[in-house]
Amino acid sequence: MSISTPGGENRPGLVKVGGKPAAGAKPGTKTTTGGTGGKTPPKSGGPRKPITPIKVNQGRNWGPIAMFVAVGVIAVGIIGWGAWAAFKPGGAGYDWETRAGGISGINHVTTELKSNHTYNPEKYEQSPPVGGTHSYVWQQCMGNVYDAPIPNEHAVHSLEHGAVWITYRSDLPADQVAALAAKVEGKEMMLMSPVVNLDKPISLQAWSYQLKVDNASDSRIDDFIGALRVNATQEPGAVCSGGNTATGDKPLTEEQVAALQQQQQG
């Protein structure tokens, strides 16, 4: 059986509640059609209860954090050590005069040292000399290692250009001579030679500075070279090439200098 709507359309499955009972039905009963079995269909389309999200408790990953912290600590340590090494007394961050003054045992001649030229032999207050009147020609100081004494007058001219002159006593052991030579060979503004009757095994000279030590392994040698090479100069920008390469205890005469100049020009 179907229930007709006012429009005459048959709609199966509808439930009619109240109103007049259909023909043949007992009063007070509900008339149903379709397959609902007499049950009221569930409501649909209403608001849904919000779903509470499930929280996942994940542990913190400490591995990358620990690595980051370790790298940061190492970086800070390196920077701190570099700053200390640069600005400690004698470090590269200090000006060269301060660095030189921090070298234990260094002698700084503060009286005025003449820098005029001569062809004559000179007498010097210091031995080896650290400055004063000198030859017109410098001793070549392009990392030259001389195996015999050289004229003081030429060596002093090299000091005027900013060279460091390493000297040693003739009885210095061969291994120490070799260690000193390794600090000189191939390095511009450096020269080395033996000196007769030197009062200490090793003596280093720069213009107005001197340091005497007993052993080639003394760390002050490197400090002296690092502070004064090129810096202790009376003629900034002067070169060390083209100088005298002859050994001996006498400076070149005027005639010899003229011959050397002609040789260089030719």
C-alpha positions as CSV (number, residue, x, y, z in Angstrom):
1,M,0.0,0.0,0.0
2,S,1.2,3.5,-0.7
3,I,0.3,6.9,0.7
4,S,-0.7,9.5,-1.7
5,T,0.4,13.1,-1.3
6,P,-1.8,16.0,-2.2
7,G,0.0,16.1,-5.5
8,G,-1.0,12.5,-6.2
9,E,2.7,11.4,-6.2
10,N,3.4,8.1,-4.6
11,R,6.4,8.2,-2.3
12,P,7.3,4.8,-0.8
13,G,9.2,4.6,2.4
14,L,7.6,7.7,4.0
15,V,6.2,7.6,7.6
16,K,3.0,9.4,8.4
17,V,2.6,10.4,12.0
18,G,-0.7,11.7,13.3
19,G,-3.7,12.8,11.2
20,K,-6.4,10.5,10.2
21,P,-5.6,6.8,10.1
22,A,-5.8,5.1,6.8
23,A,-8.8,3.1,5.8
24,G,-9.0,-0.1,7.7
25,A,-6.5,1.0,10.4
26,K,-7.3,1.1,14.0
27,P,-7.4,4.5,15.7
28,G,-4.1,5.3,17.5
29,T,-1.9,3.3,15.3
30,K,0.9,4.6,13.1
31,T,0.9,3.8,9.4
32,T,4.3,3.0,7.8
33,T,5.4,2.1,4.4
34,G,8.6,0.8,2.9
35,G,11.3,-1.2,4.6
36,T,11.8,0.7,7.8
37,G,10.2,-2.0,9.9
38,G,8.2,0.6,11.8
39,K,11.3,2.3,13.2
40,T,11.9,6.1,12.8
41,P,14.9,6.7,10.5
42,P,17.9,8.3,12.1
43,K,18.4,12.0,11.7
44,S,21.2,13.1,9.4
45,G,22.9,16.3,8.3
46,G,23.3,17.8,11.9
47,P,26.6,19.2,13.2
48,R,29.3,16.7,14.0
49,K,31.2,16.6,17.2
50,P,34.7,17.9,16.6
51,I,37.4,15.3,16.7
52,T,40.1,15.9,19.2
53,P,43.6,15.6,17.5
54,I,45.9,13.0,18.8
55,K,49.0,14.4,20.3
56,V,52.2,12.6,19.5
57,N,54.9,13.2,22.1
58,Q,58.2,13.1,20.3
59,G,61.5,13.2,22.2
60,R,64.0,16.0,21.4
61,N,66.8,15.0,19.0
62,W,69.9,15.9,21.0
63,G,72.4,14.6,18.5
64,P,72.5,17.7,16.1
65,I,72.2,20.0,19.1
66,A,75.2,18.5,20.8
67,M,77.2,18.7,17.6
68,F,76.3,22.3,17.1
69,V,77.3,23.2,20.6
70,A,80.6,21.3,20.2
71,V,81.4,23.1,16.9
72,G,80.6,26.5,18.5
73,V,82.9,25.8,21.5
74,I,85.8,24.7,19.2
75,A,85.3,27.8,17.0
76,V,85.4,30.1,20.0
77,G,88.5,28.4,21.3
78,I,90.3,28.8,18.0
79,I,89.3,32.5,17.7
80,G,90.4,33.1,21.3
81,W,93.7,31.4,20.9
82,G,94.4,33.3,17.6
83,A,93.7,36.6,19.3
84,W,96.0,35.7,22.2
85,A,98.8,34.6,19.9
86,A,98.5,37.8,17.8
87,F,98.4,40.3,20.7
88,K,100.6,38.7,23.3
89,P,103.9,40.5,23.7
90,G,105.9,39.6,20.6
91,G,102.8,38.6,18.7
92,A,102.0,39.7,15.1
93,G,99.3,42.1,16.4
94,Y,101.9,44.3,18.1
95,D,103.8,47.0,16.2
96,W,107.3,45.8,15.4
97,E,109.1,48.0,17.9
98,T,107.0,46.7,20.7
99,R,107.5,43.2,19.6
100,A,111.3,43.7,19.4
101,G,111.3,45.3,22.9
102,G,109.6,42.2,24.3
103,I,112.5,39.9,23.2
104,S,114.5,38.9,26.3
105,G,118.2,39.9,26.1
106,I,117.8,42.2,23.0
107,N,120.1,45.2,22.9
108,H,118.6,48.4,21.3
109,V,121.2,51.1,20.5
110,T,119.3,54.3,21.1
111,T,122.1,56.7,20.3
112,E,122.1,58.2,16.8
113,L,123.8,55.9,14.2
114,K,125.2,57.7,11.2
115,S,124.1,56.5,7.8
116,N,126.5,58.3,5.5
117,H,128.7,56.5,3.0
118,T,132.5,55.9,2.6
119,Y,135.1,53.9,0.7
120,N,137.2,53.6,3.8
121,P,137.3,50.9,6.5
122,E,135.3,51.9,9.6
123,K,135.5,51.1,13.3
124,Y,132.3,50.3,15.1
125,E,131.3,50.4,18.7
126,Q,129.4,47.1,18.5
127,S,130.8,43.8,17.3
128,P,129.3,42.9,14.9
129,P,128.1,46.4,14.1
130,V,124.4,47.3,14.1
131,G,124.7,50.6,12.1
132,G,126.8,53.6,11.3
133,T,128.8,54.9,8.4
134,H,129.1,52.3,5.7
135,S,130.2,51.4,2.2
136,Y,128.4,52.8,-0.9
137,V,127.6,49.2,-1.8
138,W,125.6,46.8,0.3
139,Q,126.3,43.2,0.8
140,Q,123.8,41.1,-1.3
141,C,121.1,39.9,1.1
142,M,118.8,37.8,-1.0
143,G,119.0,34.9,1.4
144,N,122.8,34.7,0.9
145,V,124.7,32.3,3.2
146,Y,128.5,33.2,3.0
147,D,131.0,30.6,4.2
148,A,133.6,33.2,5.0
149,P,133.6,36.6,6.8
150,I,132.3,39.6,4.8
151,P,133.2,43.3,5.1
152,N,131.3,45.0,8.0
153,E,130.9,48.1,5.9
154,H,128.9,46.3,3.3
155,A,126.8,44.3,5.9
156,V,125.9,47.6,7.7
157,H,124.6,49.0,4.4
158,S,122.4,45.8,4.1
159,L,121.1,46.6,7.6
160,E,120.2,50.1,6.5
161,H,118.0,48.5,3.8
162,G,116.1,46.4,6.4
163,A,118.1,43.2,6.4
164,V,118.7,40.8,9.3
165,W,122.4,39.7,9.4
166,I,123.0,36.4,11.3
167,T,126.6,35.8,12.3
168,Y,128.2,32.9,14.1
169,R,131.5,31.9,15.7
170,S,133.7,29.6,13.6
171,D,133.6,26.8,16.2
172,L,129.8,26.5,16.0
173,P,128.8,22.9,15.4
174,A,127.9,22.1,11.8
175,D,124.4,21.0,12.6
176,Q,123.7,24.4,14.2
177,V,125.2,26.2,11.2
178,A,122.9,24.3,9.0
179,A,119.9,25.1,11.2
180,L,120.8,28.8,10.9
181,A,121.3,28.6,7.2
182,A,117.8,27.1,6.8
183,K,116.4,30.3,8.3
184,V,118.2,32.4,5.7
185,E,118.5,30.6,2.4
186,G,116.1,31.9,-0.2
187,K,114.7,34.7,2.0
188,E,115.0,38.3,0.8
189,M,116.4,40.7,3.4
190,M,118.4,38.0,5.1
191,L,122.2,37.2,5.0
192,M,124.5,35.1,7.1
193,S,128.3,34.8,7.6
194,P,130.9,33.7,10.2
195,V,132.7,36.3,12.3
196,V,136.2,35.9,13.8
197,N,136.5,36.1,17.6
198,L,132.7,36.5,18.2
199,D,132.1,36.7,21.9
200,K,129.0,34.5,21.7
201,P,128.2,31.5,19.5
202,I,125.5,33.3,17.6
203,S,124.8,37.0,17.1
204,L,121.9,38.6,15.2
205,Q,121.9,42.2,13.9
206,A,119.3,44.6,12.5
207,W,119.7,48.3,12.2
208,S,120.2,49.5,15.9
209,Y,119.3,46.1,17.3
210,Q,121.4,43.1,18.4
211,L,120.7,39.7,20.1
212,K,123.3,37.2,21.1
213,V,122.4,33.6,21.9
214,D,124.2,30.3,22.7
215,N,122.3,27.9,20.5
216,A,120.6,27.8,17.1
217,S,117.5,26.3,18.6
218,D,116.8,29.4,20.7
219,S,113.2,30.6,19.9
220,R,114.3,34.2,20.2
221,I,116.0,33.9,16.9
222,D,112.7,33.6,15.1
223,D,111.2,36.4,17.2
224,F,114.1,38.7,16.2
225,I,113.7,37.9,12.5
226,G,109.9,38.2,12.6
227,A,109.9,41.6,14.4
228,L,112.9,43.3,12.7
229,R,113.3,42.0,9.1
230,V,112.3,44.7,6.7
231,N,110.9,46.8,9.6
232,A,114.2,48.1,11.1
233,T,115.2,50.1,8.0
234,Q,116.5,53.5,7.2
235,E,115.5,53.2,3.6
236,P,112.0,51.7,3.3
237,G,111.5,50.0,-0.1
238,A,115.3,49.5,-0.7
239,V,116.3,46.2,-2.3
240,C,118.9,43.6,-1.4
241,S,119.7,42.4,-4.9
242,G,122.7,43.7,-6.9
243,G,125.0,44.0,-4.0
244,N,128.6,42.9,-3.2
245,T,129.0,39.1,-3.1
246,A,132.7,39.0,-2.4
247,T,134.0,37.9,1.0
248,G,136.9,39.2,3.0
249,D,137.5,41.8,5.7
250,K,138.1,44.9,3.5
251,P,135.4,47.0,1.9
252,L,135.4,47.6,-1.9
253,T,137.6,50.5,-3.0
254,E,136.2,53.3,-5.2
255,E,137.7,51.7,-8.3
256,Q,136.2,48.3,-7.4
257,V,132.8,49.9,-6.9
258,A,133.0,51.7,-10.2
259,A,133.8,48.3,-11.9
260,L,130.9,46.7,-10.1
261,Q,128.6,49.4,-11.3
262,Q,129.7,49.0,-14.9
263,Q,129.3,45.2,-14.6
264,Q,125.7,45.7,-13.4
265,Q,124.9,48.2,-16.2
266,G,126.3,45.9,-18.8
